[in-house]
Amino acid sequence: MKSARKENSSRTSAGGPFRLQKYFIISGFVVISLVTLLLTAFLYASSVETVRQSAENYARLLAENLNYNIYNGFYAPLKARGTEMDLSEWDQFGSLDALIKDSTYGLNIELIKIIGKTGKILYSTQYDLIGRMETSPSPVKQSIKGKRATLIRKEQESASLWHGKWLADTYYPLREGTGHYWMLGNIYGVIQITQDVTGQYVKVQRSVMAVMAVSVVLMAFLFIMLTLIVRRGERILLERAKEQERLSEQLQQSEKLASIGQMVSTIAHEIRNPLGIIRSSAEMLVKKSNPDPDRIKKLSGVIVEEATRLSAILTDFLEFARPRSPDLRTIDLRDVISKARNNLGQTIAERQIRWIDKDLNGFHPLVLGDSDLLYQAFLNVAMNAFEAIEQDGTLTVATQPDRDRVRVDFADDGPGVSEEDLAKMFTPFFTTHEMGTGLGLSVVHNIIAAHGGEIVVESEEGQGLVFSIFLPGGEA
């Protein structure tokens, strides 16, 4: 008993609070990790977008300045003289190169390119790129249509993700000047301005790393606190479980002592009456020196009757105290009901009771059960009904299917019982009859429960009593 209790306690510890602890810790860790990753990704994307926007604004101002200077200082004079722009001529290239370098002197600019409408690079501060075609994909086509764009990229020579050079490429359309409305002028090319944004990008990386470090520290702190809280809760739950188990054992012990006391009292009361009658009858036989034969026969009959009653009382107590496990086999409940009716035939005849059997046409109430135990249960239910109904009463026994079960109803037309007594019908030692032990229906309840069935009682005062027994149907 102690080992089973210890095993049960260890199961409670391992399966209950420990599982709860693991669930909270793991789920908390996962939630905090996901929140940290999402926050880091959001901050990183926002910071990169800020760098891109800053580079684009800076490049836009520079591109507008270059657009104005290139058009007025280089393109417009060529157009006014009727000269085609040909940067392969040294004087045109030198003039444009000087103009651009003067405009960008001292600025953090890596590269400036001028790209024609065909995608050919007309000018570049890196001279070896002049004359090449712009590689695709590139926003040049969108810029030709008047849209500007800024892209952040990592220099190809940089192998490391966190260390290296980061560049921002801004593509801006070059327009012909039209007075105060130069933004509506014809587009004759695209200028690409490449900025070195490594410093800004490193700041972004450091900010993200700082956020991640703080998040990891916070996550570790929360994880430790959550673990401590859950373990504290586990200890409290274990202490409460032990206290509840101790109180439950005390309650069970008290109930056992109360049941034993009630059983002893009931046994003493039920046995004392038959023993008293047997003793008085035997004393009368002993006192008579020459007793009358009829008197002897009558007193002997009383002794036999009371001894039989005493044996029945002891049988009830033994059946209640040591219930027998059912030997399950396929049986037909009609045979069990017929056996109970036949053995009660004399009582039925003496009291002129009408026993009515009802079943569905073609229905075979087959169940897995112990015929002897079910016979005992049906017999006790029928005898309980006989004690309730008056002379010329009726007991109706009906069998019918109930989903995957078989239902047997014992309905009498007796006076019924009150709602208060109805709730105590299967309580040990409870009886409404003067000569009963109060164990018959408790034995019935135990038998039906051992078969995996259910017994339900319904009654209204003055309208009889119905015992409904549900047994699992099927064949072996």
Buried (B, 14 or more C-beta within 10 A) or exposed (E): EEEEEEEEBEEBBEEBBBEBBEEBBEEBBEEBBEEBEEEBEEBBEEBBEEBBEBBBEBBBEBBBEBBBBBBEBBBEEBBEEEEEBEBEEEEBBEBBBEBBEEBBEEEEBBBBBBBBEEBBBBBBBEEEEBEEEBEEEBBBBBBBEEEBBBBBEBEEEEEEEEEBBBBBBBBBBBBBBEEEEBEEBEBBBBBBBBBBBBEBBBEBBEEBEEBBEEBEEEBEEBBEEBBEBBBEBBEEBBEEBEEEBEEEEEEEEEEEEEEEEEBEEBBEEBBEBBEEBBEEBBEBBEEEEEBEEEEEEEBEEBBEBBBEBBEEBBEBBEBBEEBEEBEBEEBBBBEBBEBBBEEBEEEBEEBEBEBEEEBEEEEBBBBBBBBBBBBBBBBBBBBBBBBBBEEEBBBBBBBEEEEEBBBBBBBBBBBBBEEEBBEBBBEBBBBBEEEBBBBBBBBBBBBBEBBBBBBEBBBEEEEBBBBBBBBBBEEE
